C-alpha cells in the first residue's frame, strides 16, 4: 500500500503545483511591480528565478516519489525478485 501512496503522492504534488502556479505568479508580479525594487538587484533576480526553482524542486520530488513507488511495486528493492 505504501508504494501506491508514493505514486498518488507524486500525482498530488504535480496537481497542487499546477493549481498554485497562477496565484504565486500573480504575487511575484505584484512584488516586482514595486517602484523601489531596482534598489535591491539580487531580490529582483531572486523573484525572476523563484517560479523555475519551485517547479524544478516540485517536479524533482514528484519524480523521485513516483520512481520509488514504481520500484517498490516491481520488487527492485535490492533483495532480489526484480528484473535482472
FENQUI-V449741 format. One record per helix or strand of 2 or more residues. SS is the DSSP state (@ for helix, = for strand). FROM is the first residue (numbers start at 1). LEN is the number of residues. If there is no record, write none. Layout:
BEGIN
ss;from;len
SS;FROM;LEN
SS;FROM;LEN
END
This chain:
BEGIN
ss;from;len
@;2;31
@;37;3
@;41;34
END
